[in-house]
């Protein structure tokens, strides 16, 4: 698994906005520069951190195409291969997710290594419902899939046994899972069950080293939007001392929800402007001051 293109550090990219709440492509270019020079292993486009649920279909298309074009041009200029891209495609309406996949099949096949598909939220399906949902997506997707378990947002926990059922039903499509349950014992159980057949990726910045030492395959990170070099070291070198230095920062990043914290950090680093789309609002004055002090 160490040679898999999605092994290591992936950044869950934020979507910068202007003061009129339109997408800020100039700031997005600046953010991409930090990621590409920071040598992250891949980028996750239009996921939770990217506020994808508040973007229109046209805005999503524009963001996708901008990132594809920018990373290809950067690679050509620097005489290297384009960075792998993972696209967030998920939802709580299985039929709509399949329709979304069908609408962009050619794009997916040409430009993306995998999709990241979150557990259905709000509906609260049982394990059989989750199994059937992801099997339907696996049958529809033209490219591999990373499952995304984040019970704190979805209200359901994709259990290890169900993960293995999905994998065994579609071993050629399921290449990994972003595990953001925060339950290290569940993650260790899943790692033991998979026997290195697919990627177990931490979805929590604060336990990346622990997951890697247990046999995990990397981290899809929020913090690496702002600190790509350090989080690459944390993942690839399993640098526990460096991770410990970020404990307080990681707590602040999620104190008022994601991407509220990381956008406050990126604003203070003068990479983007601090705008979000409702129902999210910028960090409180207290959180902003705490982040400034820690930076």
Secondary structure by P-SEA (a helix, b strand, c coil): ccccccccbbbcbbbbbcccccccaaaaaaaaaaaaaacccbbbccccccccccccaaaaaaaaaaaaaaaaaaaaaacccccbbbbbbccccaaaaaaaaaacaaaaaccccbbbbcccccccccaaaaaaaaaaaaacccbbbbbbbbcccccccccaaaaaaaaaaccccccccccccccaaaaaaaaaaacccccccccccccaaaaaaacccccccccccccaaaaaaaaccccaaaaaaaaaaaaaaaccccaaaaaaaaaaacccccccccccccccaaaaaaaaaac
